[in-house]
Amino acid sequence: MSIPGMEVGYSPWAPAEDLNDHILRSKLSTGMATGEAHLANPSAHWDILDSDFFQLTDGYMKIRTKGIQRYYYYGRPFAGQSGDVNDKLTSSQFPVFLLFIHRI
């Protein structure tokens, strides 16, 4: 017997931080951003025996944020120069889980 399920979610608050040290250019960039996250996790559950079952869960999560990235050159030829740029971070994830349970 298969038992379907679904979880959905939303968060209006998703903070993000970003740190990049571009060693070849002697440039350090740090970003701070906030945004939102959406997720959905469909699943199915199969009973094999009274003591055994499988569960398959698929997932989807997308995070979108906006903020400011600050950069600083710490080496030649631009040593000491710095500035700010708009920062936009996006992450999409698609995990899949297969679970087998044996009850003793």
TORKOL-4160 file (C-alpha; in steps of 0.2 Angstrom, whole numbers, padded with zeros to 4 digits, m for minus):
104
<pt num="1" X="0000" Y="0000" Z="0000"/>
<pt num="2" X="0007" Y="0017" Z="m0005"/>
<pt num="3" X="0003" Y="0032" Z="0006"/>
<pt num="4" X="0007" Y="0049" Z="m0002"/>
<pt num="5" X="0011" Y="0065" Z="0007"/>
<pt num="6" X="0017" Y="0082" Z="0004"/>
<pt num="7" X="0025" Y="0096" Z="0014"/>
<pt num="8" X="0026" Y="0114" Z="0008"/>
<pt num="9" X="0033" Y="0129" Z="0016"/>
<pt num="10" X="0038" Y="0147" Z="0015"/>
<pt num="11" X="0049" Y="0159" Z="0025"/>
<pt num="12" X="0048" Y="0177" Z="0022"/>
<pt num="13" X="0065" Y="0179" Z="0031"/>
<pt num="14" X="0080" Y="0170" Z="0024"/>
<pt num="15" X="0097" Y="0178" Z="0029"/>
<pt num="16" X="0113" Y="0174" Z="0019"/>
<pt num="17" X="0131" Y="0178" Z="0020"/>
<pt num="18" X="0145" Y="0176" Z="0007"/>
<pt num="19" X="0164" Y="0177" Z="0009"/>
<pt num="20" X="0176" Y="0176" Z="m0006"/>
<pt num="21" X="0194" Y="0178" Z="m0005"/>
<pt num="22" X="0201" Y="0181" Z="m0023"/>
<pt num="23" X="0219" Y="0177" Z="m0019"/>
<pt num="24" X="0226" Y="0180" Z="m0037"/>
<pt num="25" X="0218" Y="0197" Z="m0037"/>
<pt num="26" X="0221" Y="0201" Z="m0019"/>
<pt num="27" X="0203" Y="0205" Z="m0016"/>
<pt num="28" X="0192" Y="0201" Z="m0002"/>
<pt num="29" X="0173" Y="0202" Z="m0004"/>
<pt num="30" X="0160" Y="0200" Z="0009"/>
<pt num="31" X="0141" Y="0200" Z="0007"/>
<pt num="32" X="0126" Y="0201" Z="0018"/>
<pt num="33" X="0108" Y="0198" Z="0011"/>
<pt num="34" X="0091" Y="0194" Z="0016"/>
<pt num="35" X="0076" Y="0187" Z="0006"/>
<pt num="36" X="0064" Y="0173" Z="0006"/>
<pt num="37" X="0063" Y="0154" Z="0004"/>
<pt num="38" X="0051" Y="0142" Z="m0004"/>
<pt num="39" X="0050" Y="0123" Z="m0001"/>
<pt num="40" X="0040" Y="0107" Z="m0006"/>
<pt num="41" X="0043" Y="0089" Z="m0001"/>
<pt num="42" X="0032" Y="0076" Z="m0009"/>
<pt num="43" X="0034" Y="0059" Z="m0002"/>
<pt num="44" X="0027" Y="0041" Z="m0003"/>
<pt num="45" X="0027" Y="0027" Z="0009"/>
<pt num="46" X="0026" Y="0008" Z="0005"/>
<pt num="47" X="0022" Y="m0005" Z="0018"/>
<pt num="48" X="0031" Y="m0021" Z="0013"/>
<pt num="49" X="0027" Y="m0032" Z="0028"/>
<pt num="50" X="0020" Y="m0027" Z="0045"/>
<pt num="51" X="0038" Y="m0024" Z="0051"/>
<pt num="52" X="0046" Y="m0017" Z="0035"/>
<pt num="53" X="0043" Y="m0001" Z="0024"/>
<pt num="54" X="0051" Y="0010" Z="0011"/>
<pt num="55" X="0049" Y="0029" Z="0011"/>
<pt num="56" X="0054" Y="0040" Z="m0004"/>
<pt num="57" X="0055" Y="0059" Z="m0002"/>
<pt num="58" X="0059" Y="0071" Z="m0015"/>
<pt num="59" X="0062" Y="0089" Z="m0011"/>
<pt num="60" X="0063" Y="0106" Z="m0019"/>
<pt num="61" X="0070" Y="0122" Z="m0010"/>
<pt num="62" X="0073" Y="0139" Z="m0018"/>
<pt num="63" X="0081" Y="0153" Z="m0008"/>
<pt num="64" X="0082" Y="0171" Z="m0016"/>
<pt num="65" X="0091" Y="0185" Z="m0007"/>
<pt num="66" X="0097" Y="0203" Z="m0011"/>
<pt num="67" X="0109" Y="0214" Z="m0001"/>
<pt num="68" X="0126" Y="0222" Z="m0002"/>
<pt num="69" X="0143" Y="0215" Z="m0006"/>
<pt num="70" X="0158" Y="0225" Z="0001"/>
<pt num="71" X="0175" Y="0222" Z="m0007"/>
<pt num="72" X="0193" Y="0227" Z="m0002"/>
<pt num="73" X="0209" Y="0225" Z="m0012"/>
<pt num="74" X="0223" Y="0220" Z="0000"/>
<pt num="75" X="0237" Y="0219" Z="m0012"/>
<pt num="76" X="0245" Y="0228" Z="m0027"/>
<pt num="77" X="0241" Y="0236" Z="m0039"/>
<pt num="78" X="0224" Y="0242" Z="m0031"/>
<pt num="79" X="0229" Y="0240" Z="m0013"/>
<pt num="80" X="0218" Y="0250" Z="m0001"/>
<pt num="81" X="0204" Y="0252" Z="m0014"/>
<pt num="82" X="0186" Y="0247" Z="m0008"/>
<pt num="83" X="0168" Y="0249" Z="m0013"/>
<pt num="84" X="0151" Y="0241" Z="m0012"/>
<pt num="85" X="0140" Y="0233" Z="m0026"/>
<pt num="86" X="0123" Y="0226" Z="m0026"/>
<pt num="87" X="0123" Y="0207" Z="m0021"/>
<pt num="88" X="0110" Y="0194" Z="m0027"/>
<pt num="89" X="0111" Y="0176" Z="m0021"/>
<pt num="90" X="0100" Y="0162" Z="m0027"/>
<pt num="91" X="0101" Y="0144" Z="m0022"/>
<pt num="92" X="0090" Y="0129" Z="m0029"/>
<pt num="93" X="0091" Y="0112" Z="m0021"/>
<pt num="94" X="0083" Y="0096" Z="m0026"/>
<pt num="95" X="0087" Y="0082" Z="m0013"/>
<pt num="96" X="0080" Y="0064" Z="m0014"/>
<pt num="97" X="0079" Y="0052" Z="0001"/>
<pt num="98" X="0076" Y="0034" Z="0000"/>
<pt num="99" X="0073" Y="0026" Z="0018"/>
<pt num="100" X="0070" Y="0008" Z="0023"/>
<pt num="101" X="0064" Y="0004" Z="0040"/>
<pt num="102" X="0064" Y="m0013" Z="0048"/>
<pt num="103" X="0055" Y="m0014" Z="0065"/>
<pt num="104" X="0061" Y="m0027" Z="0078"/>
